Amino acid sequence: MSVPDAARSAAPSARPCTLAWRDRLKRRLPRLGPYLQALPLAAVFVVFFAVPIALVVVVSFFGYETYRLLIPAFTLDNYREVFSEAVTYRTYLITIEFCAVTWFITVTLGFLIAYFLVFQLRSRTTQMVLLLVCSIPFWTSIVIRMIAWIPLLGRNGLVNRLLLGLGVVDAPQEWLLYSGFAVVLGYVHLYTLTMIVPIFNSMVRTDRSLIEAAVDAGAGTWQVMTNVVLPLSKTGIAIGSIFVIAMVMGDFVTVDVLGGGQVASVGKQIATQLSYLQFPPAAANAMVLLVAVVVMIALLMRAVDIRREL
């Protein structure tokens, strides 16, 4: 048989294989579509989150000396230092206290403000305008917003002058600034909006007929809030709580500005270690903080299923 005859005889057999491959590809493309759509976001996640976290984990096991910032050697001394010092446990306790107090205040304010916006205002335009008004402080830098409290809470600030003028106190109150009170006030100022928005989003989806049924059954405003609105807003509360807990646990700017060096936190401790170029201990402390935050968020997610919101 000549070469052209052999090619012609092989062509019909190759064609069914090509058609079968195309059919297989057409069946797989719809299943690959979601993965291809998620690929850009996954790439960003890997580059800007997974890789930095992996580098921090690696550095946390490095050694260091005064004139050698990083010594590539596997050691557990950094983690032993974190868990062996009593100041670490005191610092974590203070940070958790700040987190608990801030969470309680922000969730209370966030729920009440969101309830007012959703159920007391009939106009959707008015709701959105007032919600945007709440976001006005976020148009400026966090440092500027924290510094703005100093003229108000200082020894000769507006609040002390007002208290002295009203005769409430006999001397300026030192605890208003550079104290735990000032730090919590700064946290509430910063993170209340992050609690309002997800709760507002949950409340907007509430079926008004449920509230009408509760009112027809004789429920008062407080009973409607606690027995109807609050259970239906648990998802928004959980999402806002995740934001507040994560940001308060890692914050150091607020503690630095409003604490005045007299208030400790885990974030401030890590920032101090970085300022002294102690990168491995700071990395180890950061990983312990990350694990603590993840555990807190995991417990919160076990209590409330936020997938219904997503």
C-alpha positions as CSV (number, residue, x, y, z in Angstrom):
1,M,0.0,0.0,0.0
2,S,1.3,3.4,-0.9
3,V,1.8,6.2,1.7
4,P,-1.2,8.3,0.5
5,D,-3.4,5.2,0.7
6,A,-2.2,4.5,4.2
7,A,-2.9,8.1,5.3
8,R,-6.4,8.0,3.8
9,S,-7.1,4.7,5.6
10,A,-5.9,6.1,8.9
11,A,-7.9,9.4,8.7
12,P,-11.3,7.9,9.3
13,S,-10.1,6.1,12.5
14,A,-8.5,9.3,13.8
15,R,-11.6,11.4,13.3
16,P,-13.8,9.6,15.8
17,C,-11.0,10.0,18.4
18,T,-10.9,13.8,17.7
19,L,-14.7,14.0,18.1
20,A,-14.7,12.0,21.3
21,W,-12.0,14.3,22.7
22,R,-14.0,17.4,21.8
23,D,-17.1,15.9,23.4
24,R,-15.2,15.2,26.5
25,L,-13.8,18.7,26.6
26,K,-17.3,20.2,26.1
27,R,-18.6,18.2,29.1
28,R,-15.8,19.3,31.3
29,L,-15.8,23.0,30.5
30,P,-19.0,23.7,32.4
31,R,-17.5,22.0,35.5
32,L,-14.3,24.0,35.1
33,G,-16.1,27.3,34.7
34,P,-16.5,28.1,38.5
35,Y,-12.8,27.2,39.1
36,L,-11.7,29.4,36.3
37,Q,-13.8,32.3,37.7
38,A,-12.3,31.8,41.2
39,L,-8.7,31.6,39.9
40,P,-7.9,35.3,39.9
41,L,-9.2,35.7,43.5
42,A,-7.4,32.5,44.5
43,A,-4.2,33.9,43.0
44,V,-4.6,37.2,45.0
45,F,-5.3,35.2,48.2
46,V,-2.2,33.1,47.7
47,V,0.1,36.0,46.9
48,F,-1.1,38.5,49.5
49,F,-2.2,36.2,52.3
50,A,-0.9,32.6,52.2
51,V,2.7,33.5,51.2
52,P,3.1,36.3,53.8
53,I,1.7,34.0,56.5
54,A,4.0,31.2,55.4
55,L,7.0,33.6,55.6
56,V,6.0,34.7,59.1
57,V,5.8,31.1,60.2
58,V,9.2,30.4,58.8
59,V,10.8,33.5,60.5
60,S,9.2,32.6,63.8
61,F,11.5,29.6,64.0
62,F,14.6,31.6,63.1
63,G,17.2,32.7,65.6
64,Y,18.5,36.3,66.0
65,E,21.3,38.2,67.6
66,T,22.1,41.9,68.1
67,Y,24.0,42.3,64.8
68,R,22.4,39.5,63.0
69,L,18.7,40.1,62.6
70,L,17.8,36.7,61.1
71,I,19.7,33.5,61.6
72,P,18.2,30.7,59.4
73,A,18.1,27.9,62.0
74,F,15.2,25.9,63.3
75,T,14.6,26.8,67.0
76,L,11.7,26.8,69.4
77,D,13.3,29.5,71.6
78,N,11.0,32.2,70.3
79,Y,7.9,30.2,71.3
80,R,9.4,29.3,74.6
81,E,10.0,32.9,75.3
82,V,6.4,33.8,74.4
83,F,4.9,31.1,76.7
84,S,7.4,31.3,79.5
85,E,7.0,35.1,80.4
86,A,4.3,36.2,82.7
87,V,4.0,39.5,80.9
88,T,2.6,37.6,77.9
89,Y,-0.3,36.2,79.8
90,R,-1.1,39.6,81.4
91,T,-0.9,41.2,78.0
92,Y,-3.3,38.7,76.5
93,L,-5.7,39.1,79.4
94,I,-5.7,42.9,79.0
95,T,-6.3,42.5,75.3
96,I,-9.1,40.1,75.7
97,E,-10.7,42.4,78.3
98,F,-10.5,45.3,75.8
99,C,-12.0,43.0,73.1
100,A,-14.9,41.8,75.4
101,V,-15.8,45.3,76.5
102,T,-15.6,46.8,73.0
103,W,-17.6,43.9,71.6
104,F,-20.4,44.4,74.2
105,I,-20.6,48.1,73.6
106,T,-20.4,47.9,69.8
107,V,-23.0,45.1,69.5
108,T,-25.4,47.0,71.7
109,L,-25.0,50.3,69.8
110,G,-24.9,48.5,66.5
111,F,-28.2,46.6,67.2
112,L,-30.0,49.6,68.5
113,I,-28.9,51.9,65.6
114,A,-29.6,49.3,63.0
115,Y,-33.1,48.7,64.5
116,F,-33.8,52.4,64.4
117,L,-32.7,52.7,60.8
118,V,-34.7,49.7,59.6
119,F,-37.9,49.7,61.6
120,Q,-38.3,53.3,62.7
121,L,-37.6,54.9,59.4
122,R,-40.0,54.2,56.5
123,S,-38.0,55.8,53.7
124,R,-35.3,53.7,52.3
125,T,-33.5,56.9,51.1
126,T,-33.4,58.2,54.6
127,Q,-32.1,54.9,55.9
128,M,-29.2,55.0,53.4
129,V,-28.4,58.7,54.0
130,L,-28.2,58.2,57.7
131,L,-26.1,55.0,57.2
132,L,-23.7,57.0,55.1
133,V,-23.6,59.7,57.7
134,C,-22.4,57.1,60.2
135,S,-19.5,56.4,57.8
136,I,-18.3,60.0,57.6
137,P,-15.6,59.5,60.3
138,F,-14.0,56.7,58.1
139,W,-13.2,59.3,55.5
140,T,-10.2,60.4,57.5
141,S,-7.1,58.6,58.7
142,I,-7.3,56.4,61.8
143,V,-4.4,58.3,63.4
144,I,-6.2,61.6,62.9
145,R,-9.3,60.3,64.4
146,M,-7.4,59.0,67.4
147,I,-5.5,62.3,67.9
148,A,-8.7,64.2,67.7
149,W,-9.7,62.7,71.1
150,I,-6.6,64.2,72.9
151,P,-7.9,67.8,72.9
152,L,-11.3,66.5,74.2
153,L,-10.1,64.1,76.9
154,G,-6.8,65.8,78.0
155,R,-6.2,67.4,81.4
156,N,-7.1,70.8,80.0
157,G,-9.4,69.4,77.4
158,L,-13.0,70.2,76.6
159,V,-14.5,67.4,78.8
160,N,-12.5,68.4,81.9
161,R,-13.4,72.0,81.5
162,L,-17.0,71.2,81.1
163,L,-17.0,69.0,84.2
164,L,-15.2,71.7,86.2
165,G,-17.5,74.4,85.0
166,L,-20.6,72.3,86.0
167,G,-19.0,71.6,89.4
168,V,-19.2,67.9,88.9
169,V,-15.5,67.5,89.8
170,D,-13.0,69.6,91.8
171,A,-9.9,68.8,89.8
172,P,-9.2,67.6,86.2
173,Q,-9.7,63.9,85.7
174,E,-6.5,62.1,84.7
175,W,-8.2,58.8,83.8
176,L,-10.0,60.3,80.8
177,L,-6.8,60.1,78.7
178,Y,-3.9,57.7,78.4
179,S,-5.9,55.0,80.2
180,G,-7.9,51.9,79.4
181,F,-11.0,54.0,79.2
182,A,-9.6,56.1,76.4
183,V,-8.5,53.0,74.5
184,V,-12.0,51.4,74.8
185,L,-13.5,54.7,73.7
186,G,-11.3,54.8,70.7
187,Y,-12.2,51.2,69.8
188,V,-15.9,51.9,70.0
189,H,-15.4,55.0,67.9
190,L,-13.5,53.0,65.3
191,Y,-15.5,49.8,65.0
192,T,-19.1,50.5,65.8
193,L,-19.8,51.0,62.1
194,T,-18.4,47.6,61.3
195,M,-21.0,46.2,63.6
196,I,-23.9,48.4,62.3
197,V,-23.6,47.4,58.6
198,P,-23.9,43.6,58.9
199,I,-26.7,43.9,61.5
200,F,-28.5,46.4,59.2
201,N,-28.1,44.0,56.3
202,S,-29.7,41.2,58.3
203,M,-32.5,43.3,59.6
204,V,-33.4,44.6,56.2
205,R,-34.1,41.0,55.1
206,T,-36.5,40.4,58.0
207,D,-40.0,39.5,56.9
208,R,-42.3,42.3,58.2
209,S,-45.2,40.0,58.4
210,L,-43.4,38.2,61.3
211,I,-43.3,41.5,63.2
212,E,-46.9,42.3,62.4
213,A,-47.9,38.8,63.7
214,A,-46.0,39.4,66.9
215,V,-47.7,42.8,67.4
216,D,-51.1,41.3,66.7
217,A,-50.4,38.6,69.3
218,G,-49.9,41.4,71.9
219,A,-46.1,41.7,71.9
220,G,-44.6,45.0,72.9
221,T,-41.6,46.7,71.3
222,W,-39.1,45.1,73.7
223,Q,-40.6,41.7,73.1
224,V,-40.5,42.1,69.3
225,M,-36.9,43.2,69.5
226,T,-35.8,40.3,71.8
227,N,-38.0,37.5,70.5
228,V,-38.3,38.2,66.8
229,V,-35.7,40.7,65.5
230,L,-32.7,39.6,67.6
231,P,-32.9,35.9,66.6
232,L,-33.2,36.8,63.0
233,S,-30.2,39.2,63.3
234,K,-27.8,36.7,64.8
235,T,-26.0,36.2,61.5
236,G,-25.3,39.9,61.1
237,I,-24.2,40.1,64.7
238,A,-21.8,37.2,64.2
239,I,-20.3,38.8,61.1
240,G,-19.8,42.1,62.8
241,S,-18.3,40.4,65.9
242,I,-15.7,38.7,63.7
243,F,-14.6,42.0,62.3
244,V,-14.5,43.7,65.8
245,I,-12.7,40.8,67.5
246,A,-10.1,40.5,64.7
247,M,-9.3,44.2,64.6
248,V,-9.3,44.8,68.3
249,M,-7.0,41.8,69.0
250,G,-4.4,43.0,66.5
251,D,-4.7,46.8,66.9
252,F,-1.8,48.8,68.2
253,V,-2.3,52.3,66.8
254,T,-5.2,53.1,69.2
255,V,-3.3,51.7,72.2
256,D,-0.2,53.7,71.2
257,V,-2.0,57.0,70.7
258,L,-4.7,56.9,73.4
259,G,-2.8,54.7,75.8
260,G,0.2,56.9,75.9
261,G,2.6,54.1,76.6
262,Q,0.7,53.2,79.8
263,V,-1.6,50.6,78.4
264,A,-0.4,47.2,77.0
265,S,-1.8,45.0,74.3
266,V,-0.6,42.1,72.2
267,G,-0.5,44.3,69.0
268,K,1.5,46.9,70.8
269,Q,3.9,44.3,72.1
270,I,4.5,43.0,68.6
271,A,5.0,46.5,67.3
272,T,7.6,47.2,70.0
273,Q,9.5,44.0,69.1
274,L,9.5,45.1,65.5
275,S,10.8,48.5,66.4
276,Y,13.7,46.8,68.2
277,L,14.3,44.7,65.1
278,Q,13.5,41.5,67.0
279,F,11.8,39.9,64.0
280,P,11.7,36.2,65.1
281,P,10.1,36.9,68.5
282,A,7.6,39.2,66.9
283,A,6.8,36.6,64.3
284,A,6.3,33.9,67.0
285,N,4.1,36.3,69.0
286,A,2.1,37.1,65.8
287,M,1.5,33.4,65.1
288,V,0.2,32.9,68.7
289,L,-2.1,35.9,68.3
290,L,-3.3,34.5,64.9
291,V,-4.1,31.1,66.5
292,A,-5.9,32.8,69.4
293,V,-8.1,34.9,67.0
294,V,-8.8,31.9,64.8
295,V,-10.0,29.9,67.8
296,M,-12.2,32.7,69.0
297,I,-13.8,33.1,65.5
298,A,-14.2,29.4,65.1
299,L,-16.1,29.2,68.4
300,L,-18.3,32.1,67.3
301,M,-19.0,30.4,63.9
302,R,-20.0,27.2,65.7
303,A,-22.6,29.1,67.6
304,V,-24.0,31.0,64.6
305,D,-24.2,29.7,61.0
306,I,-23.1,32.7,58.9
307,R,-23.4,30.8,55.7
308,R,-27.1,31.7,55.6
309,E,-26.0,35.4,55.2
310,L,-23.4,34.5,52.5
